[in-house]
Amino acid sequence: MKSSDKKSVTPDLPTVEQIEKIANADQEQWIKLLITGGARLPFGSSESYDTHPLREYFDKHRFGGTGEPIHLELFTLCAEKIGLIERAITGEYISLRDVIIDEMDLYISPRMSELLPEPTIEWYLAKLFEEIQECVAYALQGVAEKVACGAPIYRINHMSGETSMVADNDQPSAFLIGKRLHRDVSRHISGLPAWVQGHAFKNSDLDALKLFYGDSALELTDEQISARRVGFRSHLGIDYSSHTKIQTSLISSKLMDALQEVRTRYYGPNFSIADQQTWPKQKDVVEWLKTSLNLSEREASAVDIVARPDALRGK
């Protein structure tokens, strides 16, 4: 199909009022409309995405220079969460990606437009993306909580199918333990981080984790988690000593503290992935880290790289 043909079948974007009318009549259809738009899936009786009512918006928002849809991966997770895409979860292990989907608390308010007197459809859909970003961000933090509580990560070789346990002082386990310790919830993400790929939990380990911690360890202090972790690791037959070393080093890391400072200063409430005017420039962040926190050029650049959302790399 020629590009001109595709353009001819693309409907005009609906108004906020039209979308809210769907929400008021049938919230299930409303959420399907939004999620299929972002996930590039057909909506309603159509067999093609070409005629999706929101296609014009989602086709327009892409990573600069790459042509990759900026929303696609996160909306695909949502599509799997609500059953628009079938999932196949079997076997002894469960991928971190599937755990993230299970952890997602996908609630999107049908009354988002009440936040502005005269919202545009572009604002409405950008706000939708922010809601989904936050949903996935807290699911990622849920994975970090499991690792900090003692659930080991396994690295899976997709060629051979062989698995190996990741040590606590190796990546990504060390990073996730620190992520939980520092309550590092970055809400400005455009896709799953690289550490998700190729890693899994063992289902039996997660079952045992519930015996020791219940449904969540959010109400526990770091000291309480450390105490329970000893018993949990002993129950799994895993040596505990490596965790105590990594925990100490992470608590005293000046770069972890600097990362948190950057998150607060540059990616707080005034930042929006949909508004380029709020994007911090790399040179400005690096210079601030050097002058305010006394980091070297190399250290400051490393902190900026870790803190910067994927969509802003090189900006």
Secondary structure as the mmCIF struct_conf table of DSSP 4:
data_model
#
loop_
_struct_conf.conf_type_id
_struct_conf.id
_struct_conf.beg_label_comp_id
_struct_conf.beg_label_asym_id
_struct_conf.beg_label_seq_id
_struct_conf.end_label_comp_id
_struct_conf.end_label_asym_id
_struct_conf.end_label_seq_id
HELX_RH_AL_P HELX_RH_AL_P1 SER A 3 VAL A 9
HELX_LH_PP_P HELX_LH_PP_P1 THR A 10 THR A 15
HELX_RH_AL_P HELX_RH_AL_P2 VAL A 16 ALA A 25
HELX_RH_AL_P HELX_RH_AL_P3 GLN A 27 ALA A 39
TURN_TY1_P TURN_TY1_P1 ARG A 40 ARG A 40
TURN_TY1_P TURN_TY1_P2 GLY A 44 SER A 45
BEND BEND1 GLU A 47 GLU A 47
HELX_RH_3T_P HELX_RH_3T_P1 TYR A 49 THR A 51
TURN_TY1_P TURN_TY1_P3 PRO A 53 LEU A 54
HELX_RH_AL_P HELX_RH_AL_P4 ARG A 55 LYS A 60
STRN STRN1 ARG A 62 ARG A 62
TURN_TY1_P TURN_TY1_P4 GLY A 64 THR A 66
STRN STRN2 PRO A 69 PRO A 69
BEND BEND2 ILE A 70 HIS A 71
HELX_RH_AL_P HELX_RH_AL_P5 LEU A 72 LYS A 81
TURN_TY1_P TURN_TY1_P5 ILE A 82 GLY A 83
BEND BEND3 LEU A 84 ILE A 85
BEND BEND4 GLY A 91 GLU A 92
STRN STRN3 TYR A 93 SER A 95
HELX_RH_AL_P HELX_RH_AL_P6 LEU A 96 GLU A 103
TURN_TY1_P TURN_TY1_P6 PRO A 110 ARG A 111
HELX_RH_3T_P HELX_RH_3T_P2 MET A 112 LEU A 115
BEND BEND5 LEU A 116 GLU A 118
HELX_RH_AL_P HELX_RH_AL_P7 ILE A 121 ALA A 148
TURN_TY1_P TURN_TY1_P7 CYS A 149 GLY A 150
HELX_LH_PP_P HELX_LH_PP_P2 ALA A 151 ILE A 153
STRN STRN4 TYR A 154 ILE A 156
TURN_TY1_P TURN_TY1_P8 HIS A 158 SER A 160
STRN STRN5 THR A 163 MET A 165
HELX_LH_PP_P HELX_LH_PP_P3 VAL A 166 ALA A 167
TURN_TY1_P TURN_TY1_P9 ASP A 168 ASN A 169
BEND BEND6 ASP A 170 ASP A 170
TURN_TY1_P TURN_TY1_P10 GLN A 171 PRO A 172
HELX_RH_AL_P HELX_RH_AL_P8 SER A 173 LEU A 181
TURN_TY1_P TURN_TY1_P11 HIS A 182 ARG A 183
BEND BEND7 SER A 190 GLY A 191
HELX_RH_3T_P HELX_RH_3T_P3 ALA A 194 VAL A 196
TURN_TY1_P TURN_TY1_P12 GLN A 197 GLY A 198
STRN STRN6 HIS A 199 LYS A 202
HELX_RH_AL_P HELX_RH_AL_P9 ASN A 203 TYR A 213
TURN_TY1_P TURN_TY1_P13 GLY A 214 ASP A 215
TURN_TY1_P TURN_TY1_P14 LEU A 218 GLU A 219
BEND BEND8 LEU A 220 LEU A 220
HELX_RH_AL_P HELX_RH_AL_P10 ASP A 222 LEU A 236
TURN_TY1_P TURN_TY1_P15 GLY A 237 GLY A 237
HELX_RH_AL_P HELX_RH_AL_P11 SER A 241 ILE A 251
TURN_TY1_P TURN_TY1_P16 SER A 252 SER A 252
HELX_RH_AL_P HELX_RH_AL_P12 LYS A 254 TYR A 266
BEND BEND9 TYR A 267 GLY A 268
TURN_TY1_P TURN_TY1_P17 PRO A 269 ASN A 270
TURN_TY1_P TURN_TY1_P18 ILE A 273 ALA A 274
HELX_RH_3T_P HELX_RH_3T_P4 GLN A 276 THR A 278
HELX_LH_PP_P HELX_LH_PP_P4 TRP A 279 LYS A 281
HELX_RH_AL_P HELX_RH_AL_P13 GLN A 282 SER A 292
BEND BEND10 LEU A 293 LEU A 293
HELX_RH_AL_P HELX_RH_AL_P14 GLU A 297 ALA A 307
BEND BEND11 ARG A 308 ARG A 308
HELX_RH_3T_P HELX_RH_3T_P5 ASP A 310 LEU A 312
TURN_TY1_P TURN_TY1_P19 ARG A 313 GLY A 314
#
